[in-house]
Amino acid sequence: MKKNKKELIYYLANKYNLPLKTIDRMVNYQFKYVSKIMSIGNFEGIRIPYFGLFSVNPNRVKYLTQLKNKKDNATKEK
């Protein structure tokens, strides 16, 4: 039984007799949390139980940091 996100929210709201807005917040909370932690910039792993681990490869962070530093230095020299 495949449902899209809106159908799922509507189904849960009816089943548990809760407002749609409340169910929507519950469904989206975990991804807002992941977004918040990632925006801090510490690049630590974030595990959502029964869903997965969101992490960043340290070499990728190093590479992006080097690119940013080169760009900043080029801008300063002009």
N, CA, C and O atoms as a Tripos MOL2 file, in Angstrom:
@<TRIPOS>MOLECULE
protein
  312   311    78     0     0
PROTEIN
NO_CHARGES

@<TRIPOS>ATOM
      1 N           0.8530   -1.1770    0.0000 N.3       1 MET1
      2 CA          0.0000    0.0000    0.0000 C.3       1 MET1
      3 C           0.8930    1.2320    0.0000 C.2       1 MET1
      4 O           1.3620    1.6670    1.0520 O.2       1 MET1
      5 N           1.1210    1.7830   -1.1600 N.am      2 LYS2
      6 CA          1.9970    2.9310   -1.2980 C.3       2 LYS2
      7 C           1.1630    4.2130   -1.2480 C.2       2 LYS2
      8 O           0.1770    4.3640   -1.9700 O.2       2 LYS2
      9 N           1.5870    5.1260   -0.3780 N.am      3 LYS3
     10 CA          0.8760    6.3960   -0.2460 C.3       3 LYS3
     11 C           1.8690    7.5390   -0.3450 C.2       3 LYS3
     12 O           3.0350    7.4050    0.0270 O.2       3 LYS3
     13 N           1.3950    8.6490   -0.8470 N.am      4 ASN4
     14 CA          2.2740    9.8030   -0.8330 C.3       4 ASN4
     15 C           2.1830   10.4800    0.5370 C.2       4 ASN4
     16 O           1.3880   10.0740    1.3840 O.2       4 ASN4
     17 N           2.9780   11.4800    0.7400 N.am      5 LYS5
     18 CA          3.1100   12.1080    2.0500 C.3       5 LYS5
     19 C           1.7950   12.7230    2.5360 C.2       5 LYS5
     20 O           1.4340   12.5600    3.7020 O.2       5 LYS5
     21 N           1.0860   13.4190    1.6690 N.am      6 LYS6
     22 CA         -0.1750   14.0600    2.0710 C.3       6 LYS6
     23 C          -1.2280   13.0270    2.4690 C.2       6 LYS6
     24 O          -1.9610   13.2130    3.4400 O.2       6 LYS6
     25 N          -1.2910   11.9440    1.7110 N.am      7 GLU7
     26 CA         -2.2480   10.8900    2.0440 C.3       7 GLU7
     27 C          -1.9200   10.2570    3.3860 C.2       7 GLU7
     28 O          -2.8180    9.9560    4.1720 O.2       7 GLU7
     29 N          -0.6420   10.0570    3.6480 N.am      8 LEU8
     30 CA         -0.2050    9.4900    4.9090 C.3       8 LEU8
     31 C          -0.5840   10.4000    6.0790 C.2       8 LEU8
     32 O          -1.0860    9.9280    7.0980 O.2       8 LEU8
     33 N          -0.3450   11.6870    5.9320 N.am      9 ILE9
     34 CA         -0.6770   12.6480    6.9830 C.3       9 ILE9
     35 C          -2.1810   12.6540    7.2340 C.2       9 ILE9
     36 O          -2.6240   12.6500    8.3820 O.2       9 ILE9
     37 N          -2.9530   12.6620    6.1710 N.am     10 TYR10
     38 CA         -4.4120   12.6650    6.3010 C.3      10 TYR10
     39 C          -4.8950   11.3850    6.9940 C.2      10 TYR10
     40 O          -5.7550   11.4350    7.8740 O.2      10 TYR10
     41 N          -4.3380   10.2470    6.5940 N.am     11 TYR11
     42 CA         -4.7080    8.9680    7.1920 C.3      11 TYR11
     43 C          -4.4120    8.9520    8.6900 C.2      11 TYR11
     44 O          -5.2600    8.5530    9.4870 O.2      11 TYR11
     45 N          -3.2180    9.3820    9.0700 N.am     12 LEU12
     46 CA         -2.8330    9.3830   10.4810 C.3      12 LEU12
     47 C          -3.6740   10.3510   11.2990 C.2      12 LEU12
     48 O          -4.0310   10.0570   12.4390 O.2      12 LEU12
     49 N          -3.9920   11.5100   10.7170 N.am     13 ALA13
     50 CA         -4.8190   12.4970   11.4130 C.3      13 ALA13
     51 C          -6.2100   11.9210   11.6940 C.2      13 ALA13
     52 O          -6.7620   12.1170   12.7770 O.2      13 ALA13
     53 N          -6.7620   11.2200   10.7250 N.am     14 ASN14
     54 CA         -8.0750   10.6130   10.9230 C.3      14 ASN14
     55 C          -8.0150    9.4480   11.9090 C.2      14 ASN14
     56 O          -8.8940    9.2980   12.7590 O.2      14 ASN14
     57 N          -6.9870    8.6380   11.7910 N.am     15 LYS15
     58 CA         -6.8710    7.4720   12.6540 C.3      15 LYS15
     59 C          -6.7280    7.8520   14.1240 C.2      15 LYS15
     60 O          -7.3450    7.2360   14.9930 O.2      15 LYS15
     61 N          -5.9080    8.8760   14.4000 N.am     16 TYR16
     62 CA         -5.6450    9.2640   15.7860 C.3      16 TYR16
     63 C          -6.4220   10.5010   16.2250 C.2      16 TYR16
     64 O          -6.2210   11.0070   17.3290 O.2      16 TYR16
     65 N          -7.3080   10.9850   15.3610 N.am     17 ASN17
     66 CA         -8.1630   12.1250   15.6700 C.3      17 ASN17
     67 C          -7.3460   13.3430   16.1340 C.2      17 ASN17
     68 O          -7.6350   13.9500   17.1660 O.2      17 ASN17
     69 N          -6.3390   13.6730   15.3540 N.am     18 LEU18
     70 CA         -5.4750   14.8170   15.6240 C.3      18 LEU18
     71 C          -5.5400   15.7880   14.4510 C.2      18 LEU18
     72 O          -5.8780   15.3890   13.3360 O.2      18 LEU18
     73 N          -5.2200   17.0570   14.6900 N.am     19 PRO19
     74 CA         -5.2150   18.0320   13.5820 C.3      19 PRO19
     75 C          -4.1300   17.7000   12.5490 C.2      19 PRO19
     76 O          -3.0820   17.1480   12.8850 O.2      19 PRO19
     77 N          -4.4000   18.0440   11.3020 N.am     20 LEU20
     78 CA         -3.4430   17.7920   10.2240 C.3      20 LEU20
     79 C          -2.1000   18.4570   10.4980 C.2      20 LEU20
     80 O          -1.0440   17.8860   10.2240 O.2      20 LEU20
     81 N          -2.1530   19.6720   11.0440 N.am     21 LYS21
     82 CA         -0.9250   20.4200   11.3130 C.3      21 LYS21
     83 C          -0.0310   19.6790   12.3180 C.2      21 LYS21
     84 O           1.1910   19.6670   12.1680 O.2      21 LYS21
     85 N          -0.6250   19.0770   13.3170 N.am     22 THR22
     86 CA          0.1320   18.3350   14.3270 C.3      22 THR22
     87 C           0.8280   17.1270   13.6980 C.2      22 THR22
     88 O           2.0090   16.8830   13.9450 O.2      22 THR22
     89 N           0.0930   16.3840   12.8940 N.am     23 ILE23
     90 CA          0.6650   15.2110   12.2290 C.3      23 ILE23
     91 C           1.7720   15.6330   11.2640 C.2      23 ILE23
     92 O           2.8090   14.9750   11.1770 O.2      23 ILE23
     93 N           1.5520   16.7310   10.5390 N.am     24 ASP24
     94 CA          2.5610   17.2350    9.6030 C.3      24 ASP24
     95 C           3.8590   17.5720   10.3410 C.2      24 ASP24
     96 O           4.9490   17.2610    9.8600 O.2      24 ASP24
     97 N           3.7400   18.1950   11.4870 N.am     25 ARG25
     98 CA          4.9320   18.5130   12.2870 C.3      25 ARG25
     99 C           5.6580   17.2460   12.7220 C.2      25 ARG25
    100 O           6.8870   17.1830   12.6910 O.2      25 ARG25
    101 N           4.8880   16.2380   13.1260 N.am     26 MET26
    102 CA          5.4990   14.9780   13.5610 C.3      26 MET26
    103 C           6.2580   14.3050   12.4220 C.2      26 MET26
    104 O           7.3610   13.7940   12.6160 O.2      26 MET26
    105 N           5.6650   14.3090   11.2470 N.am     27 VAL27
    106 CA          6.2780   13.6570   10.1000 C.3      27 VAL27
    107 C           7.5520   14.3780    9.6700 C.2      27 VAL27
    108 O           8.5350   13.7350    9.3050 O.2      27 VAL27
    109 N           7.5400   15.7040    9.7120 N.am     28 ASN28
    110 CA          8.6690   16.4920    9.2100 C.3      28 ASN28
    111 C           9.7260   16.8300   10.2480 C.2      28 ASN28
    112 O          10.7970   17.3200    9.8910 O.2      28 ASN28
    113 N           9.4520   16.5790   11.5330 N.am     29 TYR29
    114 CA         10.3700   17.0080   12.5850 C.3      29 TYR29
    115 C          11.7680   16.4340   12.4220 C.2      29 TYR29
    116 O          12.7570   17.1580   12.5370 O.2      29 TYR29
    117 N          11.8520   15.1480   12.1580 N.am     30 GLN30
    118 CA         13.1780   14.5160   12.1100 C.3      30 GLN30
    119 C          14.0610   15.1180   11.0270 C.2      30 GLN30
    120 O          15.2760   15.2110   11.2010 O.2      30 GLN30
    121 N          13.4670   15.5270    9.9110 N.am     31 PHE31
    122 CA         14.2700   16.1010    8.8320 C.3      31 PHE31
    123 C          14.6400   17.5570    9.1300 C.2      31 PHE31
    124 O          15.6870   18.0330    8.6910 O.2      31 PHE31
    125 N          13.7970   18.2500    9.8630 N.am     32 LYS32
    126 CA         14.1630   19.5990   10.3070 C.3      32 LYS32
    127 C          15.3290   19.5270   11.2900 C.2      32 LYS32
    128 O          16.2150   20.3820   11.2800 O.2      32 LYS32
    129 N          15.3180   18.5010   12.1380 N.am     33 TYR33
    130 CA         16.4130   18.3060   13.0880 C.3      33 TYR33
    131 C          17.7230   18.0400   12.3520 C.2      33 TYR33
    132 O          18.7510   18.6320   12.6800 O.2      33 TYR33
    133 N          17.6890   17.1570   11.3620 N.am     34 VAL34
    134 CA         18.8860   16.8550   10.5730 C.3      34 VAL34
    135 C          19.3960   18.1220    9.8960 C.2      34 VAL34
    136 O          20.5990   18.3840    9.8910 O.2      34 VAL34
    137 N          18.4920   18.9030    9.3270 N.am     35 SER35
    138 CA         18.8660   20.1470    8.6630 C.3      35 SER35
    139 C          19.5100   21.1250    9.6470 C.2      35 SER35
    140 O          20.5000   21.7800    9.3220 O.2      35 SER35
    141 N          18.9430   21.2190   10.8470 N.am     36 LYS36
    142 CA         19.4760   22.1290   11.8770 C.3      36 LYS36
    143 C          20.8970   21.7310   12.2720 C.2      36 LYS36
    144 O          21.7850   22.5810   12.3410 O.2      36 LYS36
    145 N          21.1090   20.4540   12.5290 N.am     37 ILE37
    146 CA         22.4320   19.9720   12.9360 C.3      37 ILE37
    147 C          23.4500   20.1740   11.8120 C.2      37 ILE37
    148 O          24.5840   20.5780   12.0700 O.2      37 ILE37
    149 N          23.0530   19.8960   10.5710 N.am     38 MET38
    150 CA         23.9690   20.0660    9.4440 C.3      38 MET38
    151 C          24.3170   21.5350    9.2180 C.2      38 MET38
    152 O          25.4340   21.8480    8.8060 O.2      38 MET38
    153 N          23.3760   22.4340    9.4830 N.am     39 SER39
    154 CA         23.6410   23.8580    9.2670 C.3      39 SER39
    155 C          24.6320   24.4180   10.2760 C.2      39 SER39
    156 O          25.2540   25.4490   10.0190 O.2      39 SER39
    157 N          24.7900   23.7650   11.4090 N.am     40 ILE40
    158 CA         25.7680   24.2100   12.4110 C.3      40 ILE40
    159 C          27.1750   24.1020   11.8520 C.2      40 ILE40
    160 O          28.0210   24.9560   12.1180 O.2      40 ILE40
    161 N          27.4300   23.0450   11.0730 N.am     41 GLY41
    162 CA         28.7100   22.9380   10.4000 C.3      41 GLY41
    163 C          29.7500   22.0950   11.0890 C.2      41 GLY41
    164 O          30.9110   22.1130   10.6800 O.2      41 GLY41
    165 N          29.3860   21.3510   12.1240 N.am     42 ASN42
    166 CA         30.3540   20.4850   12.7980 C.3      42 ASN42
    167 C          30.6000   19.1990   12.0300 C.2      42 ASN42
    168 O          31.5830   18.5030   12.2850 O.2      42 ASN42
    169 N          29.7240   18.8770   11.0990 N.am     43 PHE43
    170 CA         29.8290   17.6960   10.2400 C.3      43 PHE43
    171 C          29.8900   16.4030   11.0320 C.2      43 PHE43
    172 O          30.6100   15.4750   10.6650 O.2      43 PHE43
    173 N          29.1400   16.3440   12.1100 N.am     44 GLU44
    174 CA         29.0670   15.1020   12.8630 C.3      44 GLU44
    175 C          27.9470   14.2310   12.2850 C.2      44 GLU44
    176 O          27.0200   14.7390   11.6550 O.2      44 GLU44
    177 N          28.0410   12.9420   12.4990 N.am     45 GLY45
    178 CA         27.0260   12.0170   12.0020 C.3      45 GLY45
    179 C          25.7270   12.1650   12.7750 C.2      45 GLY45
    180 O          25.7340   12.4180   13.9800 O.2      45 GLY45
    181 N          24.6220   12.0070   12.0770 N.am     46 ILE46
    182 CA         23.3050   12.1160   12.6910 C.3      46 ILE46
    183 C          22.5470   10.8350   12.3710 C.2      46 ILE46
    184 O          22.3270   10.5190   11.2020 O.2      46 ILE46
    185 N          22.1500   10.1030   13.3930 N.am     47 ARG47
    186 CA         21.4240    8.8460   13.1910 C.3      47 ARG47
    187 C          19.9500    9.0530   13.5250 C.2      47 ARG47
    188 O          19.5950    9.5520   14.5930 O.2      47 ARG47
    189 N          19.1080    8.6530   12.5780 N.am     48 ILE48
    190 CA         17.6700    8.6190   12.8140 C.3      48 ILE48
    191 C          17.3120    7.1410   12.9580 C.2      48 ILE48
    192 O          17.4780    6.3660   12.0170 O.2      48 ILE48
    193 N          16.8170    6.7480   14.1410 N.am     49 PRO49
    194 CA         16.5140    5.3390   14.3630 C.3      49 PRO49
    195 C          15.5740    4.7600   13.2990 C.2      49 PRO49
    196 O          14.5880    5.3910   12.9180 O.2      49 PRO49
    197 N          15.8850    3.5900   12.8420 N.am     50 TYR50
    198 CA         15.1220    2.8430   11.8360 C.3      50 TYR50
    199 C          15.0950    3.5200   10.4720 C.2      50 TYR50
    200 O          14.3310    3.1120    9.5970 O.2      50 TYR50
    201 N          15.9170    4.5470   10.2790 N.am     51 PHE51
    202 CA         15.9430    5.2340    8.9910 C.3      51 PHE51
    203 C          17.3440    5.2490    8.3950 C.2      51 PHE51
    204 O          17.5300    4.8870    7.2330 O.2      51 PHE51
    205 N          18.3310    5.6680    9.1860 N.am     52 GLY52
    206 CA         19.6880    5.6630    8.6690 C.3      52 GLY52
    207 C          20.5880    6.6750    9.3400 C.2      52 GLY52
    208 O          20.1860    7.3970   10.2530 O.2      52 GLY52
    209 N          21.8140    6.7070    8.8620 N.am     53 LEU53
    210 CA         22.8380    7.6110    9.3740 C.3      53 LEU53
    211 C          23.1830    8.6230    8.2930 C.2      53 LEU53
    212 O          23.4950    8.2500    7.1620 O.2      53 LEU53
    213 N          23.1270    9.8890    8.6390 N.am     54 PHE54
    214 CA         23.5250   10.9630    7.7430 C.3      54 PHE54
    215 C          24.8980   11.4250    8.2040 C.2      54 PHE54
    216 O          25.0620   11.8790    9.3360 O.2      54 PHE54
    217 N          25.8810   11.3050    7.3210 N.am     55 SER55
    218 CA         27.2440   11.6920    7.7000 C.3      55 SER55
    219 C          27.9580   12.2980    6.5030 C.2      55 SER55
    220 O          27.5010   12.2030    5.3640 O.2      55 SER55
    221 N          29.0880   12.9190    6.7950 N.am     56 VAL56
    222 CA         29.8940   13.5690    5.7720 C.3      56 VAL56
    223 C          31.2620   12.9180    5.7580 C.2      56 VAL56
    224 O          31.8490   12.6730    6.8130 O.2      56 VAL56
    225 N          31.7680   12.6400    4.5790 N.am     57 ASN57
    226 CA         33.1020   12.0890    4.4220 C.3      57 ASN57
    227 C          34.1150   13.1750    4.8180 C.2      57 ASN57
    228 O          34.0740   14.2710    4.2590 O.2      57 ASN57
    229 N          35.0250   12.8990    5.7710 N.am     58 PRO58
    230 CA         35.9980   13.9050    6.2050 C.3      58 PRO58
    231 C          36.8730   14.4360    5.0710 C.2      58 PRO58
    232 O          37.2520   15.6070    5.0790 O.2      58 PRO58
    233 N          37.1940   13.5890    4.1010 N.am     59 ASN59
    234 CA         38.0040   14.0450    2.9670 C.3      59 ASN59
    235 C          37.2380   15.0660    2.1280 C.2      59 ASN59
    236 O          37.8370   15.9970    1.5890 O.2      59 ASN59
    237 N          35.9380   14.9020    2.0150 N.am     60 ARG60
    238 CA         35.1170   15.8490    1.2600 C.3      60 ARG60
    239 C          35.1000   17.2070    1.9670 C.2      60 ARG60
    240 O          35.1770   18.2510    1.3200 O.2      60 ARG60
    241 N          35.0000   17.1850    3.2920 N.am     61 VAL61
    242 CA         35.0260   18.4300    4.0690 C.3      61 VAL61
    243 C          36.3640   19.1330    3.8620 C.2      61 VAL61
    244 O          36.4040   20.3470    3.6630 O.2      61 VAL61
    245 N          37.4480   18.3820    3.9070 N.am     62 LYS62
    246 CA         38.7920   18.9400    3.7210 C.3      62 LYS62
    247 C          38.9150   19.5830    2.3380 C.2      62 LYS62
    248 O          39.4380   20.6890    2.2050 O.2      62 LYS62
    249 N          38.4300   18.8820    1.3120 N.am     63 TYR63
    250 CA         38.4920   19.3900   -0.0600 C.3      63 TYR63
    251 C          37.6770   20.6780   -0.2100 C.2      63 TYR63
    252 O          38.1490   21.6430   -0.8100 O.2      63 TYR63
    253 N          36.4720   20.6940    0.3260 N.am     64 LEU64
    254 CA         35.6250   21.8890    0.2170 C.3      64 LEU64
    255 C          36.2060   23.0660    0.9940 C.2      64 LEU64
    256 O          36.0920   24.2150    0.5690 O.2      64 LEU64
    257 N          36.8230   22.7770    2.1230 N.am     65 THR65
    258 CA         37.4680   23.8340    2.9080 C.3      65 THR65
    259 C          38.6380   24.4450    2.1290 C.2      65 THR65
    260 O          38.8250   25.6620    2.1390 O.2      65 THR65
    261 N          39.4190   23.6040    1.4590 N.am     66 GLN66
    262 CA         40.5320   24.1060    0.6470 C.3      66 GLN66
    263 C          40.0220   24.9790   -0.5020 C.2      66 GLN66
    264 O          40.5940   26.0300   -0.7890 O.2      66 GLN66
    265 N          38.9640   24.5460   -1.1450 N.am     67 LEU67
    266 CA         38.3900   25.3480   -2.2370 C.3      67 LEU67
    267 C          37.9180   26.7050   -1.7320 C.2      67 LEU67
    268 O          38.1390   27.7320   -2.3750 O.2      67 LEU67
    269 N          37.2690   26.6980   -0.5800 N.am     68 LYS68
    270 CA         36.7740   27.9490   -0.0060 C.3      68 LYS68
    271 C          37.9340   28.8760    0.3400 C.2      68 LYS68
    272 O          37.8680   30.0780    0.0800 O.2      68 LYS68
    273 N          38.9910   28.3250    0.9220 N.am     69 ASN69
    274 CA         40.1540   29.1380    1.2840 C.3      69 ASN69
    275 C          40.8230   29.7370    0.0430 C.2      69 ASN69
    276 O          41.2320   30.8970    0.0600 O.2      69 ASN69
    277 N          40.9340   28.9540   -1.0260 N.am     70 LYS70
    278 CA         41.5130   29.4680   -2.2720 C.3      70 LYS70
    279 C          40.6690   30.6090   -2.8270 C.2      70 LYS70
    280 O          41.1980   31.6210   -3.2860 O.2      70 LYS70
    281 N          39.3580   30.4360   -2.7800 N.am     71 LYS71
    282 CA         38.4500   31.4690   -3.2900 C.3      71 LYS71
    283 C          38.5630   32.7430   -2.4460 C.2      71 LYS71
    284 O          38.5980   33.8470   -2.9900 O.2      71 LYS71
    285 N          38.6220   32.5900   -1.1190 N.am     72 ASP72
    286 CA         38.7560   33.7400   -0.2300 C.3      72 ASP72
    287 C          40.0780   34.4690   -0.4640 C.2      72 ASP72
    288 O          40.1140   35.6990   -0.4800 O.2      72 ASP72
    289 N          41.1580   33.7150   -0.6430 N.am     73 ASN73
    290 CA         42.4710   34.3240   -0.8900 C.3      73 ASN73
    291 C          42.4860   35.0500   -2.2250 C.2      73 ASN73
    292 O          43.0640   36.1330   -2.3240 O.2      73 ASN73
    293 N          41.8700   34.4870   -3.2490 N.am     74 ALA74
    294 CA         41.8050   35.1380   -4.5530 C.3      74 ALA74
    295 C          41.0180   36.4420   -4.4860 C.2      74 ALA74
    296 O          41.3680   37.4240   -5.1400 O.2      74 ALA74
    297 N          39.9550   36.4410   -3.6930 N.am     75 THR75
    298 CA         39.1410   37.6400   -3.5420 C.3      75 THR75
    299 C          39.9040   38.7340   -2.7970 C.2      75 THR75
    300 O          39.8060   39.9110   -3.1430 O.2      75 THR75
    301 N          40.6560   38.3450   -1.7810 N.am     76 LYS76
    302 CA         41.4430   39.3080   -0.9990 C.3      76 LYS76
    303 C          42.5580   39.9460   -1.8280 C.2      76 LYS76
    304 O          42.8830   41.1180   -1.6390 O.2      76 LYS76
    305 N          43.1390   39.1770   -2.7390 N.am     77 GLU77
    306 CA         44.2630   39.6750   -3.5310 C.3      77 GLU77
    307 C          43.8150   40.7100   -4.5650 C.2      77 GLU77
    308 O          44.6320   41.5100   -5.0200 O.2      77 GLU77
    309 N          42.5630   40.7100   -4.9350 N.am     78 LYS78
    310 CA         42.0840   41.6660   -5.9540 C.3      78 LYS78
    311 C          41.8830   43.0110   -5.4160 C.2      78 LYS78
    312 O          41.4850   43.9170   -6.1490 O.2      78 LYS78
@<TRIPOS>BOND
     1     1     2 1
     2     2     3 1
     3     3     4 2
     4     3     5 am
     5     5     6 1
     6     6     7 1
     7     7     8 2
     8     7     9 am
     9     9    10 1
    10    10    11 1
    11    11    12 2
    12    11    13 am
    13    13    14 1
    14    14    15 1
    15    15    16 2
    16    15    17 am
    17    17    18 1
    18    18    19 1
    19    19    20 2
    20    19    21 am
    21    21    22 1
    22    22    23 1
    23    23    24 2
    24    23    25 am
    25    25    26 1
    26    26    27 1
    27    27    28 2
    28    27    29 am
    29    29    30 1
    30    30    31 1
    31    31    32 2
    32    31    33 am
    33    33    34 1
    34    34    35 1
    35    35    36 2
    36    35    37 am
    37    37    38 1
    38    38    39 1
    39    39    40 2
    40    39    41 am
    41    41    42 1
    42    42    43 1
    43    43    44 2
    44    43    45 am
    45    45    46 1
    46    46    47 1
    47    47    48 2
    48    47    49 am
    49    49    50 1
    50    50    51 1
    51    51    52 2
    52    51    53 am
    53    53    54 1
    54    54    55 1
    55    55    56 2
    56    55    57 am
    57    57    58 1
    58    58    59 1
    59    59    60 2
    60    59    61 am
    61    61    62 1
    62    62    63 1
    63    63    64 2
    64    63    65 am
    65    65    66 1
    66    66    67 1
    67    67    68 2
    68    67    69 am
    69    69    70 1
    70    70    71 1
    71    71    72 2
    72    71    73 am
    73    73    74 1
    74    74    75 1
    75    75    76 2
    76    75    77 am
    77    77    78 1
    78    78    79 1
    79    79    80 2
    80    79    81 am
    81    81    82 1
    82    82    83 1
    83    83    84 2
    84    83    85 am
    85    85    86 1
    86    86    87 1
    87    87    88 2
    88    87    89 am
    89    89    90 1
    90    90    91 1
    91    91    92 2
    92    91    93 am
    93    93    94 1
    94    94    95 1
    95    95    96 2
    96    95    97 am
    97    97    98 1
    98    98    99 1
    99    99   100 2
   100    99   101 am
   101   101   102 1
   102   102   103 1
   103   103   104 2
   104   103   105 am
   105   105   106 1
   106   106   107 1
   107   107   108 2
   108   107   109 am
   109   109   110 1
   110   110   111 1
   111   111   112 2
   112   111   113 am
   113   113   114 1
   114   114   115 1
   115   115   116 2
   116   115   117 am
   117   117   118 1
   118   118   119 1
   119   119   120 2
   120   119   121 am
   121   121   122 1
   122   122   123 1
   123   123   124 2
   124   123   125 am
   125   125   126 1
   126   126   127 1
   127   127   128 2
   128   127   129 am
   129   129   130 1
   130   130   131 1
   131   131   132 2
   132   131   133 am
   133   133   134 1
   134   134   135 1
   135   135   136 2
   136   135   137 am
   137   137   138 1
   138   138   139 1
   139   139   140 2
   140   139   141 am
   141   141   142 1
   142   142   143 1
   143   143   144 2
   144   143   145 am
   145   145   146 1
   146   146   147 1
   147   147   148 2
   148   147   149 am
   149   149   150 1
   150   150   151 1
   151   151   152 2
   152   151   153 am
   153   153   154 1
   154   154   155 1
   155   155   156 2
   156   155   157 am
   157   157   158 1
   158   158   159 1
   159   159   160 2
   160   159   161 am
   161   161   162 1
   162   162   163 1
   163   163   164 2
   164   163   165 am
   165   165   166 1
   166   166   167 1
   167   167   168 2
   168   167   169 am
   169   169   170 1
   170   170   171 1
   171   171   172 2
   172   171   173 am
   173   173   174 1
   174   174   175 1
   175   175   176 2
   176   175   177 am
   177   177   178 1
   178   178   179 1
   179   179   180 2
   180   179   181 am
   181   181   182 1
   182   182   183 1
   183   183   184 2
   184   183   185 am
   185   185   186 1
   186   186   187 1
   187   187   188 2
   188   187   189 am
   189   189   190 1
   190   190   191 1
   191   191   192 2
   192   191   193 am
   193   193   194 1
   194   194   195 1
   195   195   196 2
   196   195   197 am
   197   197   198 1
   198   198   199 1
   199   199   200 2
   200   199   201 am
   201   201   202 1
   202   202   203 1
   203   203   204 2
   204   203   205 am
   205   205   206 1
   206   206   207 1
   207   207   208 2
   208   207   209 am
   209   209   210 1
   210   210   211 1
   211   211   212 2
   212   211   213 am
   213   213   214 1
   214   214   215 1
   215   215   216 2
   216   215   217 am
   217   217   218 1
   218   218   219 1
   219   219   220 2
   220   219   221 am
   221   221   222 1
   222   222   223 1
   223   223   224 2
   224   223   225 am
   225   225   226 1
   226   226   227 1
   227   227   228 2
   228   227   229 am
   229   229   230 1
   230   230   231 1
   231   231   232 2
   232   231   233 am
   233   233   234 1
   234   234   235 1
   235   235   236 2
   236   235   237 am
   237   237   238 1
   238   238   239 1
   239   239   240 2
   240   239   241 am
   241   241   242 1
   242   242   243 1
   243   243   244 2
   244   243   245 am
   245   245   246 1
   246   246   247 1
   247   247   248 2
   248   247   249 am
   249   249   250 1
   250   250   251 1
   251   251   252 2
   252   251   253 am
   253   253   254 1
   254   254   255 1
   255   255   256 2
   256   255   257 am
   257   257   258 1
   258   258   259 1
   259   259   260 2
   260   259   261 am
   261   261   262 1
   262   262   263 1
   263   263   264 2
   264   263   265 am
   265   265   266 1
   266   266   267 1
   267   267   268 2
   268   267   269 am
   269   269   270 1
   270   270   271 1
   271   271   272 2
   272   271   273 am
   273   273   274 1
   274   274   275 1
   275   275   276 2
   276   275   277 am
   277   277   278 1
   278   278   279 1
   279   279   280 2
   280   279   281 am
   281   281   282 1
   282   282   283 1
   283   283   284 2
   284   283   285 am
   285   285   286 1
   286   286   287 1
   287   287   288 2
   288   287   289 am
   289   289   290 1
   290   290   291 1
   291   291   292 2
   292   291   293 am
   293   293   294 1
   294   294   295 1
   295   295   296 2
   296   295   297 am
   297   297   298 1
   298   298   299 1
   299   299   300 2
   300   299   301 am
   301   301   302 1
   302   302   303 1
   303   303   304 2
   304   303   305 am
   305   305   306 1
   306   306   307 1
   307   307   308 2
   308   307   309 am
   309   309   310 1
   310   310   311 1
   311   311   312 2
@<TRIPOS>SUBSTRUCTURE
     1 MET1         2 RESIDUE 1 A MET
     2 LYS2         6 RESIDUE 1 A LYS
     3 LYS3        10 RESIDUE 1 A LYS
     4 ASN4        14 RESIDUE 1 A ASN
     5 LYS5        18 RESIDUE 1 A LYS
     6 LYS6        22 RESIDUE 1 A LYS
     7 GLU7        26 RESIDUE 1 A GLU
     8 LEU8        30 RESIDUE 1 A LEU
     9 ILE9        34 RESIDUE 1 A ILE
    10 TYR10       38 RESIDUE 1 A TYR
    11 TYR11       42 RESIDUE 1 A TYR
    12 LEU12       46 RESIDUE 1 A LEU
    13 ALA13       50 RESIDUE 1 A ALA
    14 ASN14       54 RESIDUE 1 A ASN
    15 LYS15       58 RESIDUE 1 A LYS
    16 TYR16       62 RESIDUE 1 A TYR
    17 ASN17       66 RESIDUE 1 A ASN
    18 LEU18       70 RESIDUE 1 A LEU
    19 PRO19       74 RESIDUE 1 A PRO
    20 LEU20       78 RESIDUE 1 A LEU
    21 LYS21       82 RESIDUE 1 A LYS
    22 THR22       86 RESIDUE 1 A THR
    23 ILE23       90 RESIDUE 1 A ILE
    24 ASP24       94 RESIDUE 1 A ASP
    25 ARG25       98 RESIDUE 1 A ARG
    26 MET26      102 RESIDUE 1 A MET
    27 VAL27      106 RESIDUE 1 A VAL
    28 ASN28      110 RESIDUE 1 A ASN
    29 TYR29      114 RESIDUE 1 A TYR
    30 GLN30      118 RESIDUE 1 A GLN
    31 PHE31      122 RESIDUE 1 A PHE
    32 LYS32      126 RESIDUE 1 A LYS
    33 TYR33      130 RESIDUE 1 A TYR
    34 VAL34      134 RESIDUE 1 A VAL
    35 SER35      138 RESIDUE 1 A SER
    36 LYS36      142 RESIDUE 1 A LYS
    37 ILE37      146 RESIDUE 1 A ILE
    38 MET38      150 RESIDUE 1 A MET
    39 SER39      154 RESIDUE 1 A SER
    40 ILE40      158 RESIDUE 1 A ILE
    41 GLY41      162 RESIDUE 1 A GLY
    42 ASN42      166 RESIDUE 1 A ASN
    43 PHE43      170 RESIDUE 1 A PHE
    44 GLU44      174 RESIDUE 1 A GLU
    45 GLY45      178 RESIDUE 1 A GLY
    46 ILE46      182 RESIDUE 1 A ILE
    47 ARG47      186 RESIDUE 1 A ARG
    48 ILE48      190 RESIDUE 1 A ILE
    49 PRO49      194 RESIDUE 1 A PRO
    50 TYR50      198 RESIDUE 1 A TYR
    51 PHE51      202 RESIDUE 1 A PHE
    52 GLY52      206 RESIDUE 1 A GLY
    53 LEU53      210 RESIDUE 1 A LEU
    54 PHE54      214 RESIDUE 1 A PHE
    55 SER55      218 RESIDUE 1 A SER
    56 VAL56      222 RESIDUE 1 A VAL
    57 ASN57      226 RESIDUE 1 A ASN
    58 PRO58      230 RESIDUE 1 A PRO
    59 ASN59      234 RESIDUE 1 A ASN
    60 ARG60      238 RESIDUE 1 A ARG
    61 VAL61      242 RESIDUE 1 A VAL
    62 LYS62      246 RESIDUE 1 A LYS
    63 TYR63      250 RESIDUE 1 A TYR
    64 LEU64      254 RESIDUE 1 A LEU
    65 THR65      258 RESIDUE 1 A THR
    66 GLN66      262 RESIDUE 1 A GLN
    67 LEU67      266 RESIDUE 1 A LEU
    68 LYS68      270 RESIDUE 1 A LYS
    69 ASN69      274 RESIDUE 1 A ASN
    70 LYS70      278 RESIDUE 1 A LYS
    71 LYS71      282 RESIDUE 1 A LYS
    72 ASP72      286 RESIDUE 1 A ASP
    73 ASN73      290 RESIDUE 1 A ASN
    74 ALA74      294 RESIDUE 1 A ALA
    75 THR75      298 RESIDUE 1 A THR
    76 LYS76      302 RESIDUE 1 A LYS
    77 GLU77      306 RESIDUE 1 A GLU
    78 LYS78      310 RESIDUE 1 A LYS
